[in-house]
Amino acid sequence: MDDIGEDRRAQLRRARIDMLRNVLEDLLRVEPEGDDVFRGATSAVFDRVYGGQTLAQGLMAAAATIADGRQPNSTHCYFLRIGDPKKPLTFKVERVRDARNFSNRVVRVEQGGVVISMLMFSFAHAGGGFEHQWKMPDAMAPETLPSRDESLVALYGETLPMNAGVPWPIDIRHVNRRPWDSEPGDGRNLLWLRADMPLPDDPLLHTALLLYASDFAMPEAVIARHPIHWEDLMVGRGVFGASLDHSFWLHTPVRFDDWLLHEQESSRGAGGRGYTTGRFFNRQGELVASVAQEIFIKETGSVGG
């Protein structure tokens, strides 16, 4: 493990859990403001509203209009504008359809009357039927790997790049290539992730937290294919990146207070856009969720080494 000392490692874990409690108690608690209109807090971890936060809060707003216990099965989102992390968000829910097996909701996410994201959610009853899945890839156990926070503190000390996101509320442990490694990779990454504390037995909460975390590492497979320095991307030094859209499918109920293995790959980059797909497996080998995202990256000037 990265040698930062047990005291610093314990301190980082406490900070991570404190941030997770903030996510649970504040960010995921959307407040009703009228007929199918909800208000949500923001967080200043980054210089913009984190897309995963928008997704999770939008899910909670949409779920508040579902009355019969249906659970989310898919999410599709367009990130239209960069949000201001100092301003609250408004979620306007449209009840598009309530059929025998599925319910659909469209959510407009606004700041100051301006739409910054458009989300669509599908909810379904649990049901049986045919099953198949890809095999879970082999990976080192998460207990043998350092957390993302530990690795970054070991590398940078206490002078971390802007937008590095330390501490981060989710425990993330890279199995192979880390995004700050200097050598380009093949765009096929493995990482473990979980909420680092016991969570209530609320399926919607576990789904919302996984959706929250699903946006965080998706650009890593894209930048791994190119000589883009992670720190340059974080601080906006010569290169700019942003998520364009995000899709997520929940295949089976998930527990996010146990480890999930995230397998991801970037199969294509073209026109300044990079495409990444991924899968989440629980420790029993079940493929519990899948995700896809396209990001936009452009050079804005000279890039550091």
Secondary structure, DSSP 8 states (H G I E B T S, - for coil): ---S-HHHHHHHHHHHHHHHHHIIIIIT--EEEETTEEEE----SSSS--HHHHHHHHHHHHHTT--S--EEEEEEEEE-S---TTS-EEEEEEEEEE-SSEEEEEEEEEETTEEEEEEEEEEE-----------------GGGS--HHHHHHHHHTT---TT--SS-SSEEEESS--TT-SS---SEEEEEEE-SS---S-HHHHHHHHHHHHTTSHHHHHHTTTT--HHHHHHTSSEEEEEEEEEEEE-S---TTS-EEEEEEEEEEETTEEEEEEEEEETTS-EEEEEEEEEEEEE-S----
